[in-house]
Each structure stands twice: as structure tokens, then as C-alpha cells.
Amino acid sequence: MHEVYAKSILSPKNGMNIYRGCSHGCIYCDSRSKCYGMKHEFEDIEVKINAPELLEQALRKKKNRCMIGTGAMCDPYLHIEEKLRLTHRCLELIDRYGFGLSILTKSARILRDLDLLQSINDKAKCVVQMTLTTHDEQLCRIVEPNVSSTAERVEILNIMRLNQIPTVVWLCPILPFINDTEENLLGILNSCADAGVKRILCFGMGMTLREGDREYYYDALDRHFPGLKEKYISLYGNSYVLDSPNSAKLMHIFRSFCRSNGIMYRQSEIFAYLNEFPDDGFEQTSLF
């Protein structure tokens, strides 16, 4: 890791990335793509060491409270968070100033801040988002080697439900010829339903690849799925969007399951919900 002093921390849409790079090792990670202009090795995590100070300055200047998002590009609960606790300090500020939080992670380290998540949700609104891709634990260890297992992430969703903290699951990516099966999809969906998840984001049954990400992914295919890279190249070439051959069938299963279980799945509705800050008359029970 290396430290930098950033000039700002919040994007125009109130998102923040405290870290840049990742130690989770997911073989499909889009954040590796060269288009993002990262000038250091992906595993050499850039730490915005002054993030809490910048966030406090930004929150003080805001005329209206709003939702603050984190985790879209880099997970806020990387291994180094255990030592640095920058995410923890930023959550303390969000709580102190009465803002809302929308946080996306794959790590059980989020449970270290459960008290803060509860406090933010009591005062305003907190939504915990969790990515789920692979129901099979052995396969999970291949495609997401250094992060909490699927079972651990599902347990986090259950813990949030017990603490009345709303959750959103990101069902992505679906890797062609790897996890694009009906068995995998239903395994994840049933786990979500059992954990009381009311919103699932799905961007289609497939994945995206571009320069930087593609090379890393193909190297992983050569190591773990011999011969599959050649199949990808033959079928997809250099396409950005790689739809699963099972896409239509899987999307039908996904939508039908969500409708039958009262789960919101339309992207526009979920993103509107994530960005919506409750007014003074907001009742927490309306979240569920």
C-alpha cells in the first residue's frame, strides 16, 4: 500500500472511494480496467489518508443532508481497514452529521461497524449492499479468493435483517460457462429470500471485459479452467459485454422469482431508493 493526500473525497453524486486498488483478488474485477487511469499496481492499494478530514469538510458545507455512497469502485472493507480504520472514521462522521449511508462490500469486516450502521439507520437511513455471484463455496474460492465466502455474506444479510437494516444484493457478474447455471442462480435467490432481502440488482446474465480486466481474467481462466479462454475468444472476440448463452432463460427465472417473492428488481427503482434521503416524517418501517 501507499498513502496519498487527496484533494477531495466526494464525487458530484456524493460517492467516495477511500481506497484505490484491492486485495480481494476477484478474477473478474472491472476496476482493473485501464480506462480508470490507475497509475499503480492494483494490489498496491492507494490509501487516501486524509479521507476523514476531507469528508468532514464536505459534510459541513452541505446545505441539505443526503445519502453518502461508498464501495462502487473499491471495497471499503479491504484487509488494511483492520489497521487503518479509515472507513470506520468516515462512518463516524456520517453518523455524527446525520447523513445517510449506502455501502457496498463483500467483506464480513462490515460487522465491526454494526453499531455505527444501526445508529445511522436510526437517525437517517443506512443500506448495506452485498455482492453475491456464486452459490457453490468451492467455486467462490476460485473466482473470489481473498474475500468472505458466499455463506459468510449471506449470514451478514441475516444479521442486517435482525437489526432492521435494509439490504440490497448485487447479483453480478454471471460468468459464461462458469456460474451461469439455473442451480447457481436459484441457490443465490433462495438465500436472498431466506435472508429477507427485498431488492436485487442484476445487470443481465453475463459480464463485461475491457483492457486491463480482460488480460487478468484470461490468465485466471488458463489457471483454473483450461481451454475456456479459447472458447471466450472464439465466441466473444474483444466484445465489452459478454452475455451468457443461457441469458434469456436465466433472466426469466430471475424476474419470475423476484415477482413471486415480492423482491424489487428494476434497476431504476433500486437506484432511486438508494439515493433517496428520508424527510423528517420518514418512518423506518417503510423501508421493508
Residue frames relative to the residue before (quaternion, step in Angstrom):
aa qw qx qy qz dx dy dz
M 1.0000 0.0000 0.0000 0.0000 0.00 0.00 0.00
H 0.0681 -0.7678 0.6325 0.0761 3.53 -1.28 0.34
E 0.3919 -0.7408 0.5088 0.1967 3.55 -1.09 0.77
V 0.0376 -0.7642 0.6430 0.0333 3.53 -1.20 0.69
Y 0.3374 -0.6862 0.5959 0.2455 3.52 -1.28 0.40
A 0.2561 -0.8027 0.5263 0.1144 3.52 -0.35 1.30
K 0.4721 -0.6675 0.4988 0.2877 3.56 -1.26 0.44
S 0.7846 0.0121 -0.0044 0.6199 3.57 1.20 -0.50
I 0.2922 -0.7747 0.5386 0.1563 3.58 -1.23 0.37
L 0.7407 0.3744 -0.2313 0.5077 3.63 1.04 -0.62
S 0.3943 -0.6917 0.5570 0.2361 3.54 -1.02 0.86
P 0.6917 -0.4558 0.3331 0.4504 3.63 -1.22 0.13
K 0.7225 0.3902 -0.2378 0.5189 3.60 1.19 -0.51
N 0.5592 -0.6675 0.3495 0.3459 3.56 1.28 0.56
G 0.4417 0.6402 -0.4970 0.3849 3.54 1.00 0.87
M 0.0867 -0.8002 0.5906 0.0582 3.58 -1.13 0.52
N 0.1219 -0.7474 0.6480 0.0811 3.50 -1.26 0.65
I 0.2631 -0.7957 0.5322 0.1199 3.54 -0.40 1.28
Y 0.7613 0.2261 -0.1139 0.5969 3.53 1.15 -0.75
R 0.1288 -0.7671 0.6213 0.0946 3.56 -1.23 0.49
G 0.6627 0.3325 -0.3168 0.5915 3.52 -0.42 1.33
C 0.1647 -0.8083 0.5604 0.0740 3.59 -1.21 0.14
S 0.3003 -0.7495 0.5672 0.1620 3.54 -1.24 0.58
H 0.4837 0.7040 -0.4144 0.3140 3.61 1.25 0.06
G 0.3309 -0.8137 0.4384 0.1904 3.59 1.18 -0.40
C 0.2867 0.7656 -0.5322 0.2202 3.63 1.13 0.42
I 0.4655 -0.7425 0.4080 0.2561 3.56 -0.66 1.10
Y 0.7287 0.4537 -0.2217 0.4625 3.60 1.20 -0.49
C 0.3653 0.8116 -0.4305 0.1500 3.60 1.27 -0.14
D 0.3830 -0.7438 0.5109 0.1976 3.58 -0.65 1.15
S 0.5843 0.6116 -0.3727 0.3817 3.60 1.13 -0.58
R 0.5664 0.5814 -0.3855 0.4389 3.60 1.27 -0.18
S 0.4840 0.7072 -0.4231 0.2942 3.59 1.19 -0.41
K 0.5369 -0.6692 0.4201 0.2957 3.56 -0.95 0.93
C 0.5532 0.6431 -0.3899 0.3582 3.58 1.16 -0.49
Y 0.6393 0.5362 -0.3293 0.4420 3.60 1.19 -0.40
G 0.4443 -0.7591 0.4087 0.2435 3.58 1.28 0.06
M 0.2852 0.7612 -0.5345 0.2314 3.58 1.05 0.60
K 0.2158 -0.8198 0.5239 0.0836 3.59 -0.68 1.09
H 0.6861 0.3876 -0.2861 0.5452 3.57 1.21 0.41
E 0.6522 -0.4942 0.3842 0.4275 3.55 -1.25 0.30
F 0.5886 -0.6286 0.3822 0.3353 3.56 -0.96 0.91
E 0.7056 0.4504 -0.2642 0.4790 3.60 1.02 -0.77
D 0.5910 0.5117 -0.3681 0.5034 3.59 1.29 -0.17
I 0.1649 -0.8675 0.4612 0.0871 3.53 0.44 1.28
E 0.3262 -0.7263 0.5787 0.1767 3.51 -0.93 1.01
V 0.1588 -0.8036 0.5723 0.0393 3.56 -0.72 1.12
K 0.2545 -0.7458 0.5968 0.1511 3.56 -0.71 1.07
I 0.2253 -0.8593 0.4479 0.1008 3.48 0.30 1.37
N 0.7216 0.4063 -0.2399 0.5066 3.59 1.17 -0.52
A 0.2471 0.8167 -0.4908 0.1763 3.59 1.25 0.39
P 0.6749 0.4902 -0.3332 0.4395 3.66 0.77 -0.84
E 0.6522 0.5111 -0.3211 0.4586 3.59 0.95 -0.81
L 0.6593 0.4999 -0.3037 0.4724 3.58 0.99 -0.85
L 0.6477 0.5195 -0.3246 0.4530 3.57 0.98 -0.80
E 0.6486 0.5120 -0.3333 0.4538 3.59 0.89 -0.83
Q 0.6337 0.5228 -0.3329 0.4629 3.58 0.97 -0.80
A 0.6753 0.5019 -0.2928 0.4542 3.57 0.92 -0.91
L 0.6695 0.4997 -0.3066 0.4561 3.60 0.92 -0.87
R 0.6342 0.5398 -0.3325 0.4425 3.58 1.02 -0.75
K 0.6960 0.4928 -0.2707 0.4467 3.57 1.06 -0.75
K 0.5818 0.6168 -0.3790 0.3706 3.60 1.14 -0.49
K 0.4154 -0.7183 0.5067 0.2340 3.54 -0.93 0.96
N 0.7927 0.1699 -0.0729 0.5809 3.56 1.09 -0.73
R 0.4860 -0.6421 0.5034 0.3132 3.54 -1.09 0.69
C 0.0186 -0.7946 0.6057 -0.0376 3.54 -1.14 0.63
M 0.6045 -0.5194 0.4409 0.4128 3.56 -1.33 -0.13
I 0.1840 -0.7459 0.6311 0.1067 3.56 -1.02 0.87
G 0.1632 -0.8194 0.5463 0.0599 3.57 -0.71 1.09
T 0.0641 0.7860 -0.6145 0.0232 3.55 -1.15 0.59
G 0.6752 0.5019 -0.3673 0.3967 3.56 -1.16 0.67
A 0.4732 0.7026 -0.4361 0.3038 3.60 1.23 -0.13
M 0.7771 0.2963 -0.1597 0.5318 3.60 1.01 -0.79
C 0.8043 0.0282 0.0254 0.5931 3.58 0.90 -0.91
D 0.5373 -0.6591 0.4280 0.3061 3.55 -0.91 0.97
P 0.3973 -0.7386 0.4917 0.2344 3.62 -0.80 0.93
Y 0.7260 0.3808 -0.2346 0.5224 3.61 1.26 -0.19
L 0.0877 0.7929 -0.5857 0.1437 3.54 0.66 1.19
H 0.7134 -0.4443 0.3155 0.4407 3.57 -1.27 0.20
I 0.6773 0.5107 -0.3031 0.4342 3.62 0.96 -0.81
E 0.5009 0.6399 -0.4362 0.3864 3.61 1.22 -0.21
E 0.5576 0.6111 -0.3924 0.4021 3.60 1.12 -0.56
K 0.7365 0.3910 -0.2096 0.5106 3.57 1.05 -0.79
L 0.7590 0.4261 -0.2193 0.4407 3.56 0.76 -1.07
R 0.1153 -0.8497 0.5023 0.1112 3.60 1.10 -0.77
L 0.2469 0.7865 -0.5268 0.2074 3.58 1.01 0.75
T 0.6165 0.5197 -0.3438 0.4813 3.58 1.03 -0.72
H 0.6288 0.5430 -0.3273 0.4502 3.56 0.95 -0.88
R 0.6843 0.4847 -0.2887 0.4621 3.59 0.85 -0.94
C 0.6473 0.5056 -0.3238 0.4695 3.59 1.04 -0.72
L 0.6303 0.5189 -0.3308 0.4734 3.59 1.05 -0.71
E 0.6013 0.5527 -0.3555 0.4545 3.58 1.04 -0.68
L 0.6692 0.4932 -0.2951 0.4709 3.58 0.99 -0.82
I 0.6258 0.5261 -0.3321 0.4704 3.58 0.97 -0.82
D 0.6550 0.5039 -0.2965 0.4787 3.56 1.01 -0.83
R 0.6753 0.5202 -0.2937 0.4326 3.59 0.86 -1.00
Y 0.7619 0.3762 -0.1998 0.4879 3.57 0.94 -0.86
G 0.5316 -0.6975 0.3712 0.3052 3.58 1.25 0.19
F 0.4174 0.6930 -0.4834 0.3345 3.58 1.13 0.57
G 0.4854 -0.6386 0.5046 0.3194 3.55 -1.32 0.18
L 0.2536 -0.7728 0.5681 0.1254 3.56 -1.28 0.34
S 0.0356 -0.7387 0.6728 0.0168 3.51 -1.09 0.91
I 0.0445 0.8451 -0.5220 0.1059 3.57 -0.26 1.27
L 0.1605 -0.7970 0.5814 0.0317 3.56 -0.89 1.07
T 0.1522 0.7925 -0.5730 0.1432 3.59 -0.77 1.03
K 0.2811 -0.7062 0.6092 0.2262 3.53 -1.42 0.09
S 0.6382 0.5915 -0.2844 0.4024 3.56 1.29 0.00
A 0.4808 -0.6633 0.5047 0.2724 3.54 -1.12 0.80
R 0.4664 0.6764 -0.4510 0.3486 3.60 1.22 -0.10
I 0.5181 0.6456 -0.4164 0.3761 3.58 1.20 -0.37
L 0.5944 0.5909 -0.3633 0.4068 3.58 1.13 -0.58
R 0.5423 0.6088 -0.4019 0.4169 3.60 1.20 -0.36
D 0.7459 0.3595 -0.1981 0.5246 3.57 1.20 -0.55
L 0.2427 0.8139 -0.5032 0.1597 3.57 1.18 0.41
D 0.6350 0.5349 -0.3402 0.4415 3.59 0.97 -0.76
L 0.6600 0.4914 -0.3084 0.4773 3.58 1.02 -0.75
L 0.6230 0.5336 -0.3368 0.4623 3.58 1.00 -0.77
Q 0.6450 0.5176 -0.3125 0.4674 3.57 0.98 -0.84
S 0.6726 0.5036 -0.2975 0.4532 3.57 0.92 -0.94
I 0.6409 0.5118 -0.3227 0.4724 3.60 0.96 -0.84
N 0.6758 0.4971 -0.2926 0.4589 3.56 0.94 -0.89
D 0.6338 0.5266 -0.3264 0.4631 3.58 1.06 -0.69
K 0.7346 0.4290 -0.2298 0.4727 3.58 0.98 -0.87
A 0.8126 0.0775 0.0079 0.5776 3.56 1.03 -0.78
K 0.6161 -0.4948 0.4022 0.4625 3.59 -0.11 -1.30
C 0.0068 -0.7793 0.6262 -0.0201 3.55 -0.94 0.93
V 0.0482 -0.7859 0.6164 0.0038 3.57 -0.84 1.00
V 0.1888 -0.7733 0.5989 0.0876 3.55 -0.72 1.10
Q 0.1251 -0.7937 0.5944 0.0318 3.54 -0.76 1.12
M 0.0838 -0.8020 0.5914 -0.0087 3.55 -0.92 0.95
T 0.3173 -0.7390 0.5646 0.1855 3.58 -0.91 0.93
L 0.0011 0.7704 -0.6373 0.0171 3.56 -0.95 0.95
T 0.0488 -0.8277 0.5590 -0.0078 3.57 -0.80 1.01
T 0.8344 0.1625 0.0100 0.5266 3.55 0.92 -0.95
H 0.3206 -0.7784 0.5122 0.1701 3.56 -0.50 1.19
D 0.6528 0.5064 -0.3062 0.4728 3.57 1.07 -0.70
E 0.4298 -0.7483 0.4449 0.2397 3.57 -0.60 1.15
Q 0.6448 0.5174 -0.3362 0.4512 3.60 0.98 -0.72
L 0.6537 0.4925 -0.3052 0.4867 3.56 1.00 -0.80
C 0.5948 0.5737 -0.3512 0.4402 3.57 1.07 -0.75
R 0.6676 0.5142 -0.2970 0.4492 3.57 0.95 -0.87
I 0.6388 0.5043 -0.3261 0.4810 3.59 1.20 -0.43
V 0.7747 0.3700 -0.2014 0.4716 3.59 0.73 -1.02
E 0.7723 0.1620 -0.0964 0.6066 3.61 1.23 -0.46
P 0.0515 -0.9066 0.4163 0.0465 3.59 0.72 1.09
N 0.8103 0.3100 -0.1396 0.4774 3.62 0.94 -0.77
V 0.6030 0.5471 -0.3440 0.4677 3.55 1.16 0.55
S 0.6968 -0.4529 0.3344 0.4444 3.58 -1.25 0.25
S 0.5230 -0.6503 0.4546 0.3113 3.56 -1.00 0.83
T 0.6753 -0.4708 0.3680 0.4324 3.55 -1.28 0.25
A 0.6468 0.5240 -0.3243 0.4494 3.60 0.92 -0.87
E 0.6529 0.5022 -0.3155 0.4712 3.59 1.00 -0.79
R 0.6563 0.5056 -0.3164 0.4621 3.58 0.99 -0.77
V 0.6259 0.5176 -0.3361 0.4768 3.58 1.04 -0.72
E 0.6272 0.5260 -0.3364 0.4655 3.59 1.02 -0.72
I 0.6054 0.5391 -0.3511 0.4686 3.59 1.07 -0.69
L 0.6391 0.5245 -0.3222 0.4611 3.58 0.96 -0.84
N 0.6411 0.5175 -0.3116 0.4733 3.57 1.04 -0.78
I 0.6471 0.5137 -0.3154 0.4668 3.57 0.98 -0.85
M 0.6423 0.5092 -0.3276 0.4699 3.59 0.98 -0.77
R 0.6256 0.5343 -0.3367 0.4580 3.59 0.99 -0.80
L 0.6656 0.5074 -0.2992 0.4582 3.58 0.92 -0.91
N 0.7289 0.3861 -0.2260 0.5182 3.58 1.16 -0.58
Q 0.4790 -0.7192 0.3936 0.3136 3.57 1.33 0.40
I 0.4301 0.6488 -0.4935 0.3880 3.56 1.06 0.80
P 0.3932 -0.7500 0.4752 0.2388 3.63 -0.53 1.10
T 0.1903 -0.7940 0.5732 0.0690 3.55 -1.14 0.69
V 0.1263 -0.7324 0.6611 0.1025 3.51 -1.36 0.44
V 0.2070 -0.7644 0.5970 0.1284 3.59 -0.96 0.84
W 0.2502 -0.7222 0.6278 0.1473 3.53 -1.07 0.89
L 0.1459 -0.7926 0.5904 0.0445 3.56 -0.47 1.23
C 0.5513 0.5763 -0.4110 0.4417 3.54 0.29 1.29
P 0.6167 -0.2110 -0.7534 -0.0863 1.48 -2.16 1.27
I 0.3652 -0.6574 0.6004 0.2719 3.52 -1.36 0.25
L 0.2392 -0.8255 0.5027 0.0937 3.57 -0.31 1.30
P 0.4629 -0.7018 0.4601 0.2855 3.62 -0.60 1.06
F 0.8543 0.1042 -0.1413 0.4892 3.53 -0.99 1.04
I 0.6655 0.4685 -0.3122 0.4901 3.61 1.26 0.26
N 0.8223 -0.0235 0.0339 0.5676 3.60 0.59 -1.08
D 0.4812 0.6816 -0.4246 0.3517 3.58 1.24 0.34
T 0.3957 0.7023 -0.4877 0.3352 3.54 0.72 1.15
E 0.6090 -0.5479 0.4295 0.3801 3.53 -1.24 0.48
E 0.6273 0.5493 -0.3346 0.4391 3.59 1.00 -0.77
N 0.6714 0.4859 -0.2994 0.4728 3.57 0.92 -0.89
L 0.6616 0.5217 -0.3100 0.4404 3.56 0.88 -0.95
L 0.7009 0.4566 -0.2780 0.4723 3.59 0.81 -0.96
G 0.5940 0.5619 -0.3693 0.4417 3.59 1.09 -0.60
I 0.6762 0.4741 -0.2832 0.4876 3.56 0.95 -0.88
L 0.6774 0.5047 -0.3038 0.4407 3.58 0.84 -0.95
N 0.6562 0.4934 -0.3200 0.4728 3.61 0.95 -0.77
S 0.6194 0.5274 -0.3434 0.4693 3.60 1.04 -0.68
C 0.6393 0.5219 -0.3172 0.4672 3.58 1.01 -0.80
A 0.6659 0.4998 -0.3058 0.4618 3.57 0.88 -0.93
D 0.6549 0.5153 -0.3091 0.4582 3.58 0.96 -0.86
A 0.7076 0.4427 -0.2518 0.4899 3.59 1.12 -0.69
G 0.5300 -0.6750 0.3879 0.3362 3.58 1.24 0.17
V 0.3145 0.7538 -0.5168 0.2564 3.59 1.17 0.49
K 0.2011 -0.8180 0.5332 0.0781 3.58 -0.80 1.03
R 0.7713 0.2393 -0.1433 0.5722 3.60 1.27 -0.13
I 0.0009 -0.7911 0.6109 -0.0322 3.58 -0.83 1.01
L 0.2329 -0.7691 0.5853 0.1080 3.55 -0.79 1.10
C 0.0809 0.7721 -0.6261 0.0732 3.55 -0.85 0.99
F 0.2206 -0.8037 0.5448 0.0930 3.57 -0.77 1.07
G 0.7300 -0.3243 0.2043 0.5658 3.54 1.22 0.48
M 0.4869 -0.6565 0.4906 0.3020 3.54 -1.22 0.43
G 0.5859 0.5223 -0.4055 0.4684 3.52 0.13 1.33
M 0.3797 -0.6996 0.5535 0.2451 3.54 -1.24 -0.46
T 0.3335 -0.6990 0.5764 0.2606 3.56 -1.33 -0.05
L 0.0511 -0.7755 0.6288 0.0264 3.55 -1.21 0.62
R 0.1245 0.7639 -0.6311 0.0512 3.53 -1.07 0.78
E 0.7702 -0.3946 0.2254 0.4476 3.56 -1.27 0.25
G 0.7210 0.3450 -0.3103 0.5147 3.55 -0.86 1.01
D 0.7171 0.3767 -0.1997 0.5514 3.55 0.84 -1.04
R 0.6550 0.5487 -0.3177 0.4110 3.58 0.89 -0.97
E 0.6753 0.5052 -0.3007 0.4453 3.58 0.85 -0.95
Y 0.6582 0.5026 -0.3100 0.4670 3.58 0.96 -0.84
Y 0.6569 0.5162 -0.3020 0.4592 3.56 0.97 -0.89
Y 0.6783 0.4899 -0.3004 0.4579 3.58 0.89 -0.88
D 0.5989 0.5383 -0.3608 0.4705 3.60 1.09 -0.63
A 0.6521 0.5086 -0.3083 0.4702 3.59 1.02 -0.83
L 0.6230 0.5306 -0.3432 0.4611 3.59 1.03 -0.73
D 0.6437 0.5230 -0.3263 0.4535 3.58 0.95 -0.82
R 0.6807 0.4912 -0.2891 0.4602 3.59 1.02 -0.77
H 0.8265 0.2923 -0.1013 0.4703 3.56 0.80 -1.03
F 0.7904 0.1753 -0.0779 0.5817 3.60 1.14 -0.58
P 0.1483 -0.8407 0.5141 0.0835 3.61 0.51 1.16
G 0.7989 0.2800 -0.2393 0.4754 3.54 -0.95 0.98
L 0.5831 0.6169 -0.3758 0.3718 3.59 1.15 -0.43
K 0.5771 0.5861 -0.3850 0.4187 3.60 1.07 -0.65
E 0.6608 0.5117 -0.3093 0.4537 3.57 0.90 -0.90
K 0.6226 0.5332 -0.3293 0.4686 3.58 1.09 -0.71
Y 0.6297 0.5262 -0.3195 0.4739 3.58 1.03 -0.83
I 0.6786 0.5017 -0.2977 0.4463 3.58 0.80 -1.03
S 0.6577 0.5157 -0.3017 0.4586 3.56 0.99 -0.86
L 0.7424 0.4288 -0.2225 0.4641 3.57 0.91 -0.95
Y 0.8262 0.2769 -0.0976 0.4808 3.58 0.87 -0.98
G 0.2889 -0.7556 0.5383 0.2361 3.62 1.11 -0.47
N 0.7235 -0.3677 0.3021 0.5001 3.58 -0.81 -1.04
S 0.2151 0.8094 -0.5193 0.1702 3.59 1.11 0.57
Y 0.4722 -0.6561 0.5131 0.2885 3.55 -1.17 0.64
V 0.7629 0.2754 -0.1461 0.5663 3.58 0.94 -0.92
L 0.0851 -0.7916 0.6051 0.0038 3.56 -0.79 1.09
D 0.1330 -0.8128 0.5652 0.0468 3.57 -0.09 1.28
S 0.4989 -0.6323 0.5017 0.3156 3.55 -1.07 0.75
P 0.5356 -0.6016 0.4724 0.3577 3.62 -1.06 0.61
N 0.6850 0.4592 -0.2705 0.4968 3.59 1.24 -0.44
S 0.2902 0.8294 -0.4558 0.1417 3.56 1.31 0.08
A 0.6890 0.4941 -0.3041 0.4344 3.61 0.71 -1.03
K 0.6717 0.4949 -0.2959 0.4651 3.58 0.90 -0.92
L 0.6875 0.4871 -0.2869 0.4558 3.58 0.89 -0.93
M 0.6442 0.5079 -0.3317 0.4658 3.60 0.98 -0.74
H 0.6154 0.5289 -0.3485 0.4691 3.60 1.05 -0.69
I 0.6464 0.5050 -0.3156 0.4770 3.60 0.95 -0.85
F 0.6533 0.5343 -0.3094 0.4382 3.57 0.93 -0.94
R 0.7053 0.4572 -0.2755 0.4664 3.58 0.75 -1.02
S 0.6524 0.5181 -0.3198 0.4513 3.58 0.93 -0.85
F 0.6482 0.5133 -0.3192 0.4631 3.57 0.96 -0.85
C 0.6694 0.5057 -0.3067 0.4495 3.58 0.87 -0.93
R 0.6586 0.4994 -0.3162 0.4657 3.59 0.91 -0.86
S 0.6768 0.5055 -0.2936 0.4474 3.59 0.93 -0.87
N 0.7663 0.3579 -0.1786 0.5028 3.58 1.11 -0.67
G 0.5117 -0.6857 0.4038 0.3238 3.58 1.24 0.33
I 0.4313 0.6904 -0.4582 0.3570 3.56 1.11 0.75
M 0.4027 -0.7034 0.5349 0.2386 3.57 -0.86 1.00
Y 0.0095 -0.8338 0.5514 -0.0260 3.59 -0.85 0.94
R 0.5341 0.6123 -0.4276 0.3963 3.61 1.19 -0.15
Q 0.5170 -0.6954 0.4076 0.2880 3.56 -0.68 1.16
S 0.6683 0.5217 -0.3164 0.4254 3.59 0.80 -0.98
E 0.6636 0.5026 -0.3063 0.4618 3.59 0.98 -0.81
I 0.6674 0.5003 -0.3089 0.4570 3.58 0.97 -0.83
F 0.6733 0.4796 -0.3077 0.4711 3.60 0.91 -0.84
A 0.6045 0.5351 -0.3555 0.4711 3.58 1.07 -0.64
Y 0.6502 0.5131 -0.3067 0.4690 3.56 1.00 -0.83
L 0.6603 0.5181 -0.3119 0.4453 3.60 0.92 -0.87
N 0.7308 0.4320 -0.2334 0.4742 3.58 1.04 -0.76
E 0.5732 0.6220 -0.3706 0.3836 3.57 1.24 -0.35
F 0.1806 -0.7671 0.6084 0.0931 3.55 -0.78 1.09
P 0.4644 -0.7079 0.4487 0.2862 3.61 -0.76 0.97
D 0.3985 -0.6813 0.5497 0.2734 3.55 -1.12 0.68
D 0.7574 -0.4159 0.2528 0.4352 3.56 -1.30 0.07
G 0.7016 0.4521 -0.2736 0.4780 3.57 1.19 -0.48
F 0.3768 0.7625 -0.4570 0.2604 3.54 1.30 0.12
E 0.1715 -0.7766 0.6002 0.0849 3.54 -0.96 0.90
Q 0.5054 -0.6884 0.4273 0.2969 3.57 -0.73 1.07
T 0.6121 0.5751 -0.3665 0.4004 3.59 1.01 -0.66
S 0.5868 0.5944 -0.3799 0.3976 3.59 1.16 -0.49
L 0.5544 0.6233 -0.3897 0.3902 3.60 1.22 -0.37
F 0.7504 0.4027 -0.2079 0.4811 3.57 1.08 -0.60
